[in-house]
Amino acid sequence: MPFAPINLSYDLQNKLENFVKNHNFIELYKEYRWHRDTWQNGFPDILKLEKEITNIARNNFLRKEDILSVATWGSKKKFNLQKIESPKILPLSLYDKNGYPDKRIEKDPLIPLKELQANTKGLGPTYLSKILRFALPSEFGAIDTRIVRVVGEGDPNSKRQEWLSLKVRKDGQCIPKNQSAWPSEYFTWINILRFFAHFLNKSGKFCPHPKDFLKEGLRTPGVWTCADVEMALFSYASKNIK
């Protein structure tokens, strides 16, 4: 189970509890769709990336090729890989010596995010967060423009919730890295994912993982991770965006 949520205001916790009680996360998870990745297909590309990248990340580093793989998967159109700069090997503090999530992430999930930002160029909040999502799916979920437009600020045509102070660019194509709420609001986002994961796991509403995720040891049967919750919220955002 993911780390427990911390530092969420009482008001935000009430909003989140009302949301999770009034939305079917199981159905939202099953409605997730990105390129070939659908629940009916078993999320094949996500499975492949998670398997490869978590194996590498347990050594507390990633390769540039891992970053390029995530960028290619995450782009709606062909991503300009030439603009991404990084060393061939990047240090990334995610796991302890026994292969479990580093306990420091419990209090500060921004530690690996800041490492990534310091060692790469050409990646904004969306892709930085996607890399962490594949490297440690139990504790991280991506944040992208769809989600920010629906649960953040700056898009009154789409906003349905008020959870984050993040904004998207006026054309809706990216989350600016130079806004004052970044990266602090990513801390809030991770704790929102933790909140939902703990609520769902305690309620007995089991996550319907495709069988190959269980076969490969990437998930514990029925247990929601931060990445699973993010996938459900991505589906919600996709349905509420204009």
Backbone as JSON, one array per atom type, in Angstrom:
{
  "sequence": "MPFAPINLSYDLQNKLENFVKNHNFIELYKEYRWHRDTWQNGFPDILKLEKEITNIARNNFLRKEDILSVATWGSKKKFNLQKIESPKILPLSLYDKNGYPDKRIEKDPLIPLKELQANTKGLGPTYLSKILRFALPSEFGAIDTRIVRVVGEGDPNSKRQEWLSLKVRKDGQCIPKNQSAWPSEYFTWINILRFFAHFLNKSGKFCPHPKDFLKEGLRTPGVWTCADVEMALFSYASKNIK",
  "N": [[0.85, -1.2, 0.0], [0.48, 2.29, -0.73], [2.41, 5.03, 0.78], [1.02, 6.78, 3.6], [-1.22, 9.6, 3.31], [-0.13, 13.01, 3.81], [-0.16, 16.28, 5.31], [-2.45, 17.42, 4.11], [-5.02, 19.76, 3.85], [-7.87, 20.17, 6.04], [-10.17, 20.98, 4.72], [-9.61, 20.27, 2.04], [-9.38, 17.49, 2.33], [-12.04, 16.87, 2.95], [-13.26, 17.52, 0.51], [-12.06, 15.62, -1.16], [-12.93, 13.24, 0.0], [-15.69, 13.39, -0.39], [-15.69, 13.32, -3.16], [-14.6, 10.76, -3.8], [-16.54, 9.13, -2.72], [-18.62, 9.57, -4.39], [-17.96, 8.82, -6.95], [-17.17, 6.25, -9.25], [-14.42, 4.58, -8.97], [-13.43, 2.17, -9.84], [-14.7, 1.71, -12.31], [-13.79, 4.0, -13.64], [-11.04, 3.5, -13.75], [-11.07, 1.25, -15.43], [-11.91, 2.48, -17.71], [-9.77, 3.87, -18.65], [-7.73, 5.09, -21.26], [-5.13, 5.18, -23.59], [-3.5, 5.54, -26.46], [-2.55, 2.34, -27.41], [-3.11, 1.35, -24.97], [-5.49, 0.02, -23.13], [-7.89, -1.17, -20.75], [-9.16, -3.5, -21.55], [-7.28, -4.5, -23.34], [-5.28, -5.07, -21.61], [-3.5, -3.09, -20.85], [-0.94, -2.99, -22.41], [1.44, -1.53, -23.24], [2.0, 0.08, -21.06], [2.48, -1.91, -19.19], [4.83, -3.1, -20.24], [6.67, -0.92, -20.12], [6.63, -0.35, -17.33], [7.64, -2.75, -16.28], [10.25, -2.83, -17.36], [11.38, -0.37, -16.52], [11.04, -0.17, -13.72], [12.68, -2.25, -12.9], [15.23, -1.3, -13.56], [15.25, 1.09, -12.06], [15.32, 0.26, -9.42], [17.93, 0.1, -8.78], [18.52, 2.62, -8.17], [19.05, 4.44, -10.22], [18.5, 5.78, -13.52], [18.51, 5.21, -17.06], [19.32, 7.21, -19.92], [17.95, 6.25, -22.12], [15.7, 5.12, -20.97], [14.25, 7.34, -20.18], [13.72, 8.47, -22.67], [12.08, 6.5, -23.71], [9.78, 6.7, -22.1], [9.0, 9.3, -22.77], [8.38, 8.97, -25.48], [6.24, 7.17, -25.31], [4.4, 8.77, -23.9], [3.68, 10.9, -25.51], [1.29, 12.59, -27.53], [1.51, 13.29, -30.16], [4.32, 12.79, -32.38], [7.09, 12.92, -30.36], [9.63, 15.37, -29.92], [12.5, 14.11, -29.54], [15.06, 15.02, -29.63], [15.32, 17.33, -28.2], [15.58, 16.67, -25.59], [17.83, 16.57, -23.0], [20.28, 14.84, -21.19], [22.48, 13.08, -18.92], [23.96, 9.85, -19.74], [23.52, 8.07, -17.7], [21.45, 8.55, -14.94], [21.31, 9.58, -11.58], [18.87, 8.55, -9.2], [16.92, 8.74, -6.48], [15.0, 6.42, -5.18], [14.49, 3.84, -4.1], [15.12, 1.68, -1.24], [17.87, -0.27, 0.16], [16.81, -2.79, 0.25], [15.02, -2.94, -1.76], [12.58, -1.74, -1.4], [10.27, 1.1, -1.39], [11.98, 4.14, -0.83], [12.08, 5.45, 2.39], [12.31, 8.15, 2.81], [10.8, 9.36, 0.88], [8.26, 9.28, 1.83], [7.86, 11.51, 3.51], [8.8, 13.51, 1.88], [8.07, 13.62, -1.23], [9.15, 15.06, -3.27], [11.85, 14.77, -3.55], [13.04, 12.87, -5.51], [11.96, 14.06, -7.8], [13.16, 16.59, -7.92], [15.78, 15.78, -8.32], [15.59, 14.69, -10.9], [14.85, 17.01, -12.34], [17.17, 18.51, -12.02], [19.02, 17.11, -13.47], [18.25, 16.9, -16.1], [17.23, 18.35, -19.23], [14.71, 19.97, -21.18], [12.4, 18.71, -20.44], [9.18, 19.02, -19.11], [6.82, 19.49, -16.33], [4.84, 17.46, -16.84], [6.18, 15.29, -18.21], [8.34, 14.79, -16.52], [6.94, 13.88, -14.28], [5.73, 11.62, -15.35], [7.9, 9.93, -15.75], [8.66, 9.33, -13.1], [6.32, 8.03, -12.35], [6.49, 5.61, -13.79], [8.84, 4.59, -12.79], [8.43, 4.16, -10.06], [5.64, 3.08, -9.4], [3.98, 2.53, -7.21], [4.11, 4.71, -5.53], [3.99, 7.05, -7.01], [2.28, 9.16, -9.37], [1.45, 10.37, -12.62], [1.14, 13.82, -13.68], [-0.77, 15.72, -15.81], [-1.76, 17.92, -18.54], [-4.52, 17.57, -18.97], [-5.5, 16.69, -16.49], [-4.75, 18.86, -14.83], [-6.26, 20.9, -15.96], [-8.78, 20.19, -15.15], [-8.75, 19.77, -12.36], [-7.27, 21.81, -11.37], [-6.24, 25.22, -11.74], [-7.16, 27.97, -13.94], [-8.58, 27.17, -16.23], [-11.54, 27.72, -16.8], [-13.53, 26.65, -18.42], [-13.29, 23.94, -18.28], [-12.76, 23.17, -15.67], [-13.63, 21.21, -12.9], [-13.18, 20.5, -10.3], [-11.58, 21.75, -7.31], [-8.68, 21.38, -6.41], [-5.96, 21.82, -6.74], [-3.4, 24.35, -7.16], [-2.21, 24.7, -9.56], [-1.57, 25.74, -12.97], [-2.34, 25.53, -16.47], [-0.7, 26.28, -19.59], [-1.86, 28.99, -21.71], [-2.66, 27.98, -24.21], [-3.24, 25.46, -23.49], [-1.45, 23.36, -23.77], [0.72, 22.64, -22.19], [2.14, 22.35, -18.85], [3.39, 25.01, -17.28], [6.7, 25.19, -16.07], [7.76, 27.25, -14.68], [5.97, 28.44, -12.94], [4.77, 29.62, -9.75], [3.58, 27.69, -8.18], [4.75, 25.3, -8.79], [7.48, 23.22, -7.89], [5.84, 22.63, -5.71], [3.09, 22.02, -5.64], [3.03, 19.55, -6.77], [3.76, 17.93, -4.71], [1.38, 18.12, -3.22], [-0.34, 16.86, -5.04], [0.63, 14.19, -5.12], [-0.02, 13.44, -2.52], [-2.77, 13.63, -2.64], [-3.29, 11.48, -4.37], [-2.37, 9.43, -2.69], [-4.27, 9.68, -0.64], [-6.7, 8.9, -1.91], [-5.98, 6.28, -2.66], [-5.59, 5.0, -0.15], [-8.16, 5.32, 0.95], [-9.75, 3.83, -0.86], [-8.57, 1.28, -0.68], [-9.08, 0.64, 1.99], [-11.81, 0.57, 1.93], [-12.46, -1.71, 0.61], [-12.9, -1.78, -2.1], [-11.76, -3.21, -4.65], [-8.97, -2.87, -6.84], [-9.16, -3.55, -10.27], [-6.81, -4.96, -11.58], [-5.21, -5.78, -14.68], [-4.44, -9.18, -15.5], [-1.76, -9.78, -16.17], [-0.21, -7.86, -14.88], [-0.27, -8.72, -12.3], [0.85, -11.23, -12.59], [3.46, -10.57, -13.31], [4.36, -9.51, -10.98], [4.04, -6.82, -10.5], [1.93, -5.64, -9.24], [-0.02, -5.92, -6.23], [-2.67, -8.13, -5.65], [-5.72, -6.49, -6.14], [-4.98, -4.19, -4.7], [-4.84, -0.73, -4.6], [-2.56, 1.46, -6.16], [-0.65, 4.54, -6.26], [-0.26, 5.14, -8.97], [-2.34, 3.69, -10.18], [-4.61, 5.02, -9.19], [-4.17, 7.52, -10.32], [-4.54, 6.89, -13.03], [-7.29, 6.37, -13.06], [-8.23, 8.93, -12.42], [-7.3, 10.34, -14.59], [-8.99, 9.34, -16.56], [-11.4, 10.41, -15.62], [-10.82, 13.16, -15.91], [-10.5, 13.27, -18.68], [-13.06, 12.91, -19.55], [-14.29, 15.22, -18.75], [-13.18, 17.41, -19.9], [-12.9, 20.3, -21.99]],
  "CA": [[0.0, 0.0, 0.0], [1.29, 3.51, -0.75], [2.57, 5.77, 2.01], [-0.19, 7.49, 4.01], [-1.21, 11.02, 2.95], [0.27, 13.96, 4.85], [-0.23, 17.73, 5.05], [-3.62, 17.86, 3.35], [-5.91, 20.55, 4.7], [-9.15, 19.54, 6.38], [-11.1, 21.32, 3.65], [-9.31, 19.44, 0.87], [-9.74, 16.1, 2.65], [-13.5, 16.75, 2.81], [-13.56, 17.51, -0.92], [-11.62, 14.34, -1.71], [-13.8, 12.17, 0.5], [-16.96, 13.51, -1.11], [-15.46, 12.9, -4.54], [-14.42, 9.31, -3.91], [-17.81, 8.49, -2.38], [-19.6, 9.82, -5.45], [-17.44, 8.41, -8.24], [-16.81, 4.85, -9.32], [-13.02, 4.52, -9.38], [-13.21, 0.91, -10.57], [-15.1, 1.94, -13.7], [-12.89, 5.0, -14.21], [-9.79, 2.79, -14.05], [-11.3, 0.39, -16.59], [-12.15, 3.34, -18.87], [-8.53, 4.52, -19.06], [-7.34, 4.82, -22.65], [-4.04, 5.97, -24.14], [-2.97, 4.77, -27.58], [-2.95, 0.92, -27.34], [-3.34, 0.97, -23.58], [-6.86, -0.04, -22.61], [-8.05, -2.26, -19.78], [-9.49, -4.71, -22.31], [-6.03, -5.01, -23.92], [-4.33, -5.37, -20.53], [-2.51, -2.0, -20.76], [0.31, -3.66, -22.79], [2.62, -0.67, -23.28], [2.28, 0.45, -19.67], [3.07, -3.11, -18.59], [6.21, -3.24, -20.73], [7.49, 0.15, -19.56], [6.78, -0.54, -15.88], [8.52, -3.89, -16.02], [11.62, -2.47, -17.69], [11.91, 0.79, -15.81], [11.16, -0.46, -12.28], [13.86, -3.1, -12.71], [16.41, -0.42, -13.59], [15.16, 2.11, -11.0], [15.65, -0.34, -8.12], [19.35, 0.37, -8.56], [18.58, 4.06, -7.89], [19.44, 5.25, -11.36], [17.83, 5.51, -14.78], [19.3, 5.47, -18.26], [18.68, 8.17, -20.82], [17.03, 5.52, -23.0], [14.44, 4.94, -20.24], [13.55, 8.63, -20.26], [13.23, 8.61, -24.04], [10.98, 5.55, -23.88], [8.59, 7.29, -21.47], [8.6, 10.46, -23.57], [7.75, 8.46, -26.7], [4.91, 6.63, -24.93], [3.5, 9.78, -23.37], [3.35, 11.98, -26.45], [0.14, 12.4, -28.39], [2.13, 13.33, -31.48], [5.71, 12.35, -32.27], [7.84, 13.81, -29.46], [10.96, 15.76, -30.38], [13.44, 13.54, -28.58], [16.33, 15.73, -29.72], [15.38, 18.45, -27.24], [15.83, 16.13, -24.25], [19.25, 16.43, -22.67], [20.57, 14.21, -19.9], [23.59, 12.13, -18.99], [23.53, 8.49, -20.08], [23.05, 7.47, -16.44], [20.99, 9.6, -14.01], [20.99, 9.11, -10.23], [17.47, 8.78, -8.84], [16.72, 8.12, -5.16], [13.63, 5.91, -5.1], [14.37, 2.57, -3.37], [16.14, 1.39, -0.24], [18.76, -1.38, -0.22], [16.02, -4.01, 0.18], [14.11, -2.87, -2.9], [11.31, -1.1, -1.03], [10.32, 2.55, -1.56], [12.79, 4.89, 0.13], [11.21, 6.06, 3.4], [12.37, 9.61, 2.73], [9.75, 9.81, -0.03], [7.03, 9.41, 2.6], [7.74, 12.9, 3.97], [9.15, 14.45, 0.81], [8.07, 12.99, -2.55], [9.8, 15.93, -4.26], [13.29, 14.47, -3.63], [13.44, 12.38, -6.84], [11.56, 15.02, -8.83], [14.21, 17.61, -7.99], [16.94, 15.14, -8.94], [15.33, 14.62, -12.33], [14.9, 18.36, -12.89], [18.55, 19.0, -12.0], [19.87, 16.32, -14.36], [17.67, 16.83, -17.44], [16.71, 19.55, -19.88], [13.73, 19.67, -22.22], [11.26, 18.0, -19.87], [8.34, 19.8, -18.21], [6.18, 18.74, -15.25], [4.13, 16.25, -17.29], [7.08, 14.19, -18.5], [9.07, 14.47, -15.3], [6.07, 13.08, -13.41], [5.52, 10.32, -15.99], [9.08, 9.1, -15.49], [8.53, 8.83, -11.72], [5.19, 7.1, -12.33], [6.93, 4.31, -14.27], [9.96, 4.11, -11.97], [7.92, 3.73, -8.75], [4.19, 3.28, -9.52], [3.25, 2.45, -5.94], [4.17, 5.98, -4.81], [3.92, 8.21, -7.88], [1.38, 9.21, -10.51], [1.75, 11.51, -13.49], [0.19, 14.94, -13.72], [-0.69, 16.27, -17.15], [-2.61, 19.08, -18.79], [-5.94, 17.22, -18.79], [-5.79, 16.65, -15.06], [-4.66, 20.21, -14.27], [-7.4, 21.69, -16.45], [-10.01, 19.78, -14.47], [-8.66, 19.86, -10.9], [-6.41, 22.93, -11.02], [-6.73, 26.57, -12.04], [-6.82, 28.53, -15.23], [-9.38, 26.71, -17.36], [-12.92, 27.7, -16.29], [-14.41, 25.84, -19.27], [-13.14, 22.53, -17.98], [-12.53, 22.87, -14.25], [-14.74, 20.59, -12.17], [-12.79, 20.38, -8.91], [-10.6, 22.75, -6.89], [-7.75, 20.66, -5.56], [-4.58, 22.26, -6.95], [-3.19, 25.73, -7.6], [-1.45, 24.68, -10.8], [-2.21, 26.24, -14.17], [-1.79, 25.15, -17.76], [-0.45, 27.41, -20.49], [-3.1, 29.46, -22.32], [-3.09, 27.09, -25.29], [-3.59, 24.17, -22.9], [-0.55, 22.31, -24.25], [1.74, 22.23, -21.22], [2.11, 22.92, -17.51], [4.64, 25.77, -17.17], [7.56, 24.83, -14.94], [8.19, 28.47, -13.98], [4.93, 29.01, -12.09], [5.14, 29.56, -8.34], [3.01, 26.49, -7.55], [5.56, 24.14, -9.15], [6.91, 21.88, -7.8], [5.18, 22.38, -4.42], [1.78, 21.4, -5.81], [3.19, 18.12, -7.05], [3.69, 17.34, -3.36], [-0.05, 17.98, -2.91], [-0.91, 15.87, -5.96], [0.99, 12.85, -4.65], [-0.78, 13.14, -1.31], [-4.14, 13.37, -3.09], [-3.3, 10.09, -4.85], [-2.27, 8.59, -1.5], [-5.55, 9.73, 0.06], [-7.65, 8.06, -2.61], [-5.54, 4.89, -2.59], [-5.89, 4.48, 1.19], [-9.61, 5.24, 1.12], [-10.27, 2.72, -1.67], [-8.08, 0.02, -0.13], [-9.78, 0.36, 3.25], [-13.24, 0.34, 1.66], [-12.64, -3.02, -0.01], [-13.2, -1.65, -3.53], [-10.5, -3.7, -5.18], [-8.57, -2.42, -8.17], [-9.2, -4.7, -11.21], [-5.6, -4.97, -12.4], [-5.06, -6.85, -15.67], [-3.78, -10.33, -14.88], [-0.32, -9.81, -16.39], [0.44, -7.02, -13.87], [-0.13, -9.58, -11.12], [1.78, -12.29, -12.97], [4.82, -10.02, -13.32], [4.69, -9.0, -9.65], [3.99, -5.37, -10.5], [0.84, -5.23, -8.37], [-0.62, -6.85, -5.26], [-4.07, -8.26, -6.08], [-6.75, -5.61, -5.61], [-4.47, -3.03, -3.97], [-4.65, 0.47, -5.4], [-1.33, 2.23, -6.03], [-0.82, 5.93, -6.72], [-0.38, 5.14, -10.42], [-3.7, 3.22, -10.51], [-5.54, 6.12, -8.9], [-3.96, 8.55, -11.35], [-5.18, 6.43, -14.27], [-8.73, 6.6, -12.91], [-8.48, 10.37, -12.47], [-7.08, 10.74, -15.98], [-10.25, 9.04, -17.25], [-12.36, 11.42, -15.19], [-10.46, 14.42, -16.54], [-10.74, 13.16, -20.12], [-14.52, 13.03, -19.8], [-14.76, 16.53, -18.31], [-12.38, 18.48, -20.5], [-13.47, 20.92, -23.2]],
  "C": [[0.88, 1.25, 0.0], [1.44, 4.13, 0.64], [1.27, 6.52, 2.31], [-0.08, 8.97, 3.61], [-0.81, 11.9, 4.13], [0.0, 15.38, 4.35], [-1.36, 18.15, 4.1], [-4.55, 18.62, 4.29], [-7.22, 19.81, 4.95], [-10.17, 19.79, 5.27], [-10.87, 20.45, 2.42], [-9.65, 17.98, 1.14], [-11.25, 15.88, 2.52], [-13.9, 16.68, 1.34], [-13.22, 16.16, -1.54], [-12.52, 13.19, -1.26], [-15.16, 12.21, -0.19], [-16.82, 13.02, -2.54], [-15.4, 11.38, -4.66], [-15.71, 8.55, -3.56], [-18.83, 8.61, -3.51], [-19.12, 9.46, -6.85], [-16.94, 6.97, -8.18], [-15.39, 4.71, -9.86], [-12.72, 3.23, -10.15], [-13.56, 1.1, -12.04], [-14.2, 2.96, -14.37], [-11.55, 4.36, -14.59], [-9.95, 1.95, -15.31], [-11.56, 1.2, -17.87], [-10.89, 4.04, -19.37], [-8.16, 4.1, -20.48], [-6.22, 5.76, -23.07], [-3.35, 5.13, -25.22], [-3.47, 3.31, -27.48], [-3.37, 0.51, -25.93], [-4.8, 1.13, -23.19], [-6.92, -1.2, -21.63], [-8.34, -3.57, -20.5], [-8.25, -5.35, -22.92], [-5.01, -5.41, -22.86], [-3.25, -4.32, -20.37], [-1.11, -2.49, -21.17], [1.55, -2.78, -22.78], [3.01, -0.19, -21.89], [2.97, -0.71, -18.96], [4.54, -3.24, -18.97], [7.13, -2.18, -20.12], [7.7, -0.03, -18.05], [7.77, -1.65, -15.57], [9.98, -3.52, -16.25], [12.17, -1.4, -16.75], [11.99, 0.55, -14.3], [12.37, -1.34, -12.0], [15.14, -2.28, -12.68], [16.41, 0.5, -12.37], [15.47, 1.55, -9.62], [17.13, -0.19, -7.78], [19.62, 1.85, -8.27], [19.29, 4.86, -8.98], [18.52, 4.91, -12.53], [18.8, 5.8, -15.9], [18.57, 6.5, -19.12], [17.67, 7.47, -21.71], [15.69, 5.25, -22.3], [13.59, 6.21, -20.32], [12.96, 8.83, -21.65], [12.06, 7.68, -24.3], [9.68, 6.1, -23.29], [8.08, 8.47, -22.29], [7.89, 10.03, -24.85], [6.36, 7.93, -26.4], [3.94, 7.75, -24.6], [3.05, 10.83, -24.35], [2.15, 11.61, -27.31], [0.57, 12.4, -29.85], [3.58, 12.88, -31.29], [6.51, 13.37, -31.45], [9.21, 14.12, -30.04], [12.0, 15.32, -29.37], [14.76, 14.29, -28.56], [16.45, 16.83, -28.67], [15.64, 17.97, -25.81], [17.32, 15.95, -24.04], [19.38, 15.8, -21.29], [21.83, 13.38, -20.03], [23.07, 10.73, -19.33], [22.97, 7.75, -18.87], [22.69, 8.59, -15.49], [20.76, 8.99, -12.64], [19.54, 9.45, -9.89], [17.15, 8.01, -7.56], [15.27, 7.7, -4.98], [13.48, 4.7, -4.17], [15.44, 2.46, -2.29], [16.92, 0.14, -0.66], [18.02, -2.71, -0.32], [15.01, -4.01, -0.97], [12.75, -2.31, -2.59], [11.42, 0.41, -1.27], [11.11, 3.23, -0.44], [11.87, 5.64, 1.1], [11.24, 7.58, 3.35], [11.26, 10.17, 1.84], [8.43, 10.0, 0.71], [6.8, 10.86, 3.02], [8.01, 13.91, 2.86], [9.22, 13.75, -0.55], [8.72, 13.84, -3.64], [11.29, 15.61, -4.43], [13.67, 13.95, -5.01], [13.05, 13.32, -7.97], [12.64, 16.08, -9.02], [15.49, 17.04, -8.59], [16.78, 15.08, -10.45], [15.45, 15.99, -12.99], [16.34, 18.85, -13.0], [19.42, 18.31, -13.05], [19.32, 16.19, -15.78], [17.32, 18.22, -17.95], [15.71, 19.12, -20.95], [12.52, 18.91, -21.74], [10.49, 18.92, -18.93], [7.71, 18.93, -17.15], [5.52, 17.43, -15.7], [5.1, 15.08, -17.46], [7.96, 13.82, -17.32], [8.23, 13.54, -14.4], [5.77, 11.71, -14.02], [6.7, 9.38, -15.74], [9.01, 8.51, -14.08], [7.41, 7.81, -11.62], [5.61, 5.7, -12.78], [8.05, 3.73, -13.42], [9.51, 3.58, -10.62], [6.4, 3.94, -8.71], [3.42, 3.17, -8.21], [3.13, 3.82, -5.29], [3.99, 7.22, -5.69], [2.86, 8.03, -8.98], [1.71, 10.45, -11.32], [0.74, 12.62, -13.27], [0.34, 15.58, -15.09], [-1.72, 17.38, -17.33], [-4.09, 18.76, -18.6], [-6.32, 17.29, -17.32], [-5.78, 18.06, -14.47], [-5.83, 21.08, -14.73], [-8.68, 21.38, -15.7], [-9.94, 19.93, -12.96], [-7.77, 21.0, -10.44], [-7.06, 24.26, -11.33], [-6.53, 26.91, -13.52], [-7.6, 28.03, -16.43], [-10.84, 26.6, -16.9], [-13.88, 26.89, -17.14], [-14.37, 24.37, -18.91], [-13.12, 22.21, -16.48], [-13.79, 22.33, -13.57], [-14.46, 20.48, -10.67], [-11.78, 21.48, -8.59], [-9.66, 22.11, -5.88], [-6.35, 21.24, -5.6], [-4.53, 23.7, -7.42], [-2.37, 25.8, -8.88], [-2.27, 25.22, -11.97], [-1.57, 25.63, -15.4], [-1.52, 26.42, -18.57], [-1.75, 27.79, -21.21], [-3.59, 28.57, -23.44], [-3.41, 25.68, -24.8], [-2.63, 23.04, -23.21], [0.52, 21.88, -23.27], [1.47, 22.88, -19.87], [3.42, 23.68, -17.33], [5.42, 25.42, -15.9], [7.93, 26.05, -14.1], [7.09, 29.12, -13.15], [5.24, 28.73, -10.62], [4.65, 28.28, -7.65], [3.76, 25.2, -7.93], [6.95, 24.27, -8.54], [6.1, 21.61, -6.53], [3.82, 21.68, -4.58], [1.86, 19.95, -6.29], [3.22, 17.33, -5.75], [2.22, 17.11, -2.98], [-0.68, 16.9, -3.76], [-0.6, 14.44, -5.5], [0.2, 12.48, -3.41], [-2.27, 13.0, -1.58], [-4.26, 11.93, -3.58], [-3.21, 9.12, -3.68], [-3.61, 8.52, -0.76], [-6.55, 8.79, -0.6], [-7.27, 6.58, -2.52], [-5.87, 4.28, -1.23], [-7.39, 4.34, 1.4], [-10.16, 4.02, 0.38], [-9.83, 1.37, -1.1], [-8.78, -0.36, 1.16], [-11.26, 0.04, 3.02], [-13.52, -1.01, 1.02], [-13.05, -2.95, -1.47], [-11.92, -1.94, -4.31], [-10.23, -3.2, -6.6], [-8.52, -3.63, -9.12], [-7.99, -4.72, -12.14], [-5.68, -6.06, -13.48], [-4.15, -7.95, -15.13], [-2.26, -10.33, -15.05], [0.44, -8.91, -15.42], [0.66, -7.83, -12.59], [0.9, -10.68, -11.39], [3.22, -11.83, -12.91], [5.24, -9.46, -11.97], [4.69, -7.49, -9.55], [2.89, -4.81, -9.61], [0.51, -6.34, -7.38], [-2.1, -6.92, -5.59], [-5.01, -7.3, -5.35], [-6.27, -4.32, -4.99], [-4.21, -1.86, -4.92], [-3.28, 1.09, -5.11], [-1.62, 3.67, -6.47], [-0.99, 5.98, -8.24], [-1.77, 4.68, -10.86], [-4.73, 4.32, -10.31], [-5.41, 7.21, -9.96], [-4.61, 8.16, -12.67], [-6.69, 6.64, -14.22], [-9.06, 8.08, -13.03], [-8.21, 10.94, -13.86], [-8.34, 10.47, -16.81], [-11.32, 10.06, -16.9], [-12.09, 12.75, -15.89], [-10.78, 14.39, -18.04], [-12.21, 13.35, -20.45], [-15.05, 14.43, -19.5], [-14.01, 17.69, -18.91], [-13.09, 19.02, -21.75], [-12.34, 21.56, -23.99]]
}
